[in-house]
Amino acid sequence: MAAKGIGDIMKQAQKLQSQMAKIQEEMAKKTIEGSAGGGMITVVANGKQEIMSVKIDPDVVDPHDIDMLQDLVQAAVNDALKKSQEMVSSEMSKVTGGLGLNIPGLPF
């Protein structure tokens, strides 16, 4: 009887793993935008936490204040990555039922 229970658990784990792999694949195709400076800097990231693009409004470029530009780019990148992680976490929780699983290699 116990062997059947373990077999069922293994099947469930394999199904969960398959669903999570499918979501990871889908998330790699989805993008999310982060911004800073009221939209003066926008950064697009995908669900794999890769930066896809960076756009800088020419009006924010001041050769005498490069530090501000760097700070805005950093803030926009961090915003995009945070939103990307939240997007992936939200999708994964649909599969895991909000179990709060922390599985190595998964971005949540």
C-alpha positions as CSV (number, residue, x, y, z in Angstrom):
1,M,0.0,0.0,0.0
2,A,2.8,2.4,0.9
3,A,4.5,1.8,-2.5
4,K,1.4,3.0,-4.3
5,G,1.4,6.2,-2.2
6,I,5.0,6.9,-3.0
7,G,4.3,6.2,-6.7
8,D,1.5,8.7,-6.6
9,I,3.7,11.3,-4.9
10,M,6.4,10.7,-7.6
11,K,3.8,11.1,-10.4
12,Q,2.6,14.4,-8.8
13,A,6.1,15.6,-8.5
14,Q,6.9,14.9,-12.1
15,K,3.6,16.6,-13.2
16,L,4.5,19.7,-11.1
17,Q,8.1,19.7,-12.5
18,S,6.7,19.6,-16.0
19,Q,4.2,22.4,-15.4
20,M,6.9,24.5,-13.8
21,A,9.3,23.9,-16.8
22,K,6.5,25.0,-19.2
23,I,5.9,28.2,-17.2
24,Q,9.6,29.0,-17.2
25,E,9.6,28.6,-20.9
26,E,6.6,30.9,-21.3
27,M,8.0,33.5,-18.9
28,A,11.2,33.7,-21.0
29,K,9.0,35.0,-23.8
30,K,7.1,37.5,-21.7
31,T,8.5,41.0,-21.0
32,I,7.9,43.6,-18.3
33,E,8.9,47.2,-18.2
34,G,10.6,49.1,-15.3
35,S,11.2,52.8,-15.2
36,A,12.7,55.6,-13.2
37,G,12.7,59.4,-13.3
38,G,9.1,59.6,-14.3
39,G,9.6,57.4,-17.4
40,M,12.8,59.2,-18.5
41,I,14.6,55.8,-18.3
42,T,12.8,52.6,-19.2
43,V,14.1,49.1,-19.1
44,V,12.5,45.9,-20.5
45,A,13.3,42.6,-18.9
46,N,12.0,39.1,-19.6
47,G,10.9,36.4,-17.2
48,K,14.4,35.0,-17.1
49,Q,15.6,38.3,-15.5
50,E,17.5,39.2,-18.6
51,I,17.5,42.9,-19.7
52,M,16.1,43.1,-23.2
53,S,16.4,46.9,-23.8
54,V,17.2,50.2,-22.2
55,K,15.8,53.5,-23.4
56,I,17.0,56.9,-22.2
57,D,15.1,60.1,-22.9
58,P,17.7,62.5,-24.4
59,D,16.4,65.2,-22.1
60,V,17.8,63.4,-19.1
61,V,21.3,63.3,-20.5
62,D,23.4,66.0,-18.8
63,P,27.1,65.6,-19.3
64,H,27.7,67.5,-16.1
65,D,25.5,65.1,-14.0
66,I,26.4,61.6,-15.1
67,D,25.9,60.3,-11.6
68,M,22.2,61.1,-11.8
69,L,21.9,59.3,-15.1
70,Q,23.7,56.2,-13.7
71,D,21.4,56.3,-10.6
72,L,18.3,56.4,-12.8
73,V,19.5,53.6,-15.0
74,Q,20.3,51.5,-12.0
75,A,16.8,52.2,-10.5
76,A,15.0,51.4,-13.7
77,V,17.0,48.1,-14.1
78,N,16.2,47.1,-10.5
79,D,12.5,48.0,-11.0
80,A,12.3,45.9,-14.2
81,L,14.0,42.9,-12.5
82,K,11.8,43.2,-9.4
83,K,8.6,43.2,-11.6
84,S,10.0,40.3,-13.7
85,Q,10.5,38.3,-10.5
86,E,7.1,39.1,-9.3
87,M,5.6,38.1,-12.6
88,V,7.4,34.7,-12.5
89,S,6.5,34.1,-8.8
90,S,2.8,34.9,-9.5
91,E,2.8,32.4,-12.4
92,M,4.6,29.7,-10.5
93,S,2.3,30.1,-7.5
94,K,-0.6,29.1,-9.8
95,V,1.1,25.8,-10.3
96,T,2.3,25.2,-6.7
97,G,-0.9,26.5,-5.1
98,G,1.0,29.1,-3.1
99,L,3.0,26.4,-1.3
100,G,6.0,28.8,-1.1
101,L,8.3,26.2,-2.6
102,N,11.9,27.4,-3.0
103,I,13.3,25.3,-5.7
104,P,17.0,25.9,-6.7
105,G,17.3,27.4,-10.1
106,L,13.9,29.0,-10.2
107,P,13.6,32.8,-9.9
108,F,11.3,33.1,-6.9
